[in-house]
């Protein structure tokens, strides 16, 4: 079991991969988990919790979450 209370790069990558899988993102390959940094951990955790707590997501929700992830990605 992953301990998401620990702010590590490994947990960031775990959450991003889980989000991509849940959203079935066609652009998932372009969104490398390693492009997200631990300094955005709390924001990534918030997106992760939203995604994981919803059984289904609408197209507009997926688009909004994908946009949010794009903004959280490191430059």
C-alpha positions in Angstrom: 0.0 0.0 0.0 1.3 3.4 -0.9 1.5 6.0 1.9 0.4 9.2 0.3 1.1 11.2 3.4 4.8 11.1 2.4 5.6 13.9 -0.1 8.0 11.9 -2.3 8.7 12.0 -6.0 7.7 8.3 -6.1 4.3 9.1 -4.7 3.9 12.0 -7.2 4.6 9.5 -10.0 2.2 6.9 -8.5 -0.6 9.4 -8.4 -0.1 10.7 -11.9 0.0 7.2 -13.3 -3.2 6.3 -11.4 -4.9 9.5 -12.6 -3.9 8.8 -16.2 -5.2 5.2 -15.9 -8.5 6.3 -14.4 -9.0 9.0 -17.0 -7.9 6.7 -19.8 -6.1 9.6 -21.2 -5.2 9.4 -24.9 -2.5 11.9 -24.3 -1.2 10.0 -21.3 2.0 9.0 -23.0 2.8 12.7 -23.5 2.3 13.3 -19.8 5.2 11.6 -18.2 4.8 11.2 -14.5 8.5 12.2 -14.0 7.5 15.7 -15.4 5.6 16.4 -12.2 7.6 17.6 -9.2 7.2 17.0 -5.5 6.9 20.8 -4.9 3.4 20.5 -6.4 2.5 17.5 -4.2 -0.5 19.0 -2.4 -2.1 20.1 -5.7 -1.5 16.7 -7.3 -2.9 15.0 -4.3 -6.0 17.1 -4.6 -6.5 16.1 -8.3 -5.8 12.5 -7.4 -8.4 12.4 -4.7 -11.0 14.0 -6.9 -10.4 11.5 -9.7 -10.2 8.4 -7.4 -13.4 9.4 -5.5 -15.6 9.6 -8.6 -17.0 6.5 -10.1 -17.5 8.1 -13.5 -16.2 11.4 -15.0 -17.9 13.4 -17.8 -16.0 14.4 -20.8 -15.9 18.0 -19.6 -14.5 16.8 -16.2 -11.8 14.8 -17.9 -10.9 17.8 -20.0 -10.8 20.1 -17.0 -8.6 17.7 -15.0 -6.3 17.2 -18.0 -5.9 21.0 -18.2 -5.2 21.2 -14.5 -2.6 18.5 -14.8 -1.0 20.4 -17.6 -0.7 23.4 -15.4 0.8 21.3 -12.6 3.5 19.8 -14.8 7.0 21.1 -14.4 8.6 23.3 -17.1 
